[in-house]
Amino acid sequence: METVVVILSVGADRVDEFEAGFREYELPVWQDLQARGLLVHATLNRMDISTRPVKGATQYLVSVIFAGSEGHHAHDAHPGFEAWNAIADTYQVGRAMAFGGETVVELAEAAR
């Protein structure tokens, strides 16, 4: 498994547009990759805690767990993500930060 997280700083006045765009463009990419067995879990989180706040921004944590590195590559090359990535940059008022690598320890909720 591979985990990728991204921190985005979206202009506080553009939060609604950003979240609507995320649902319109990125969520279908996630659903496609999940259906193909490449994506295990993904979330978009509005951050209430940050050691690196950006003035005038609402910060978001994008967290994705891929089944392997193939999923990450498929995501970044996905036409839906490429379109969203260009749009999402217009909402940001701070530099995005990205981190990722092999998942070492995982605790998942048991299937119900």
Secondary structure, DSSP 4 states (H G I P E B T S, - for coil): -EEEEEEEEEEGGGHHHHHHHIIIIIHHHHHHHHHTT-EEEEEEEE-S--SS--TTEEEEEEEEEESSHHHHHHHHH-HHHHHHHHHHGGGBSS--EEEEEE------PPP-
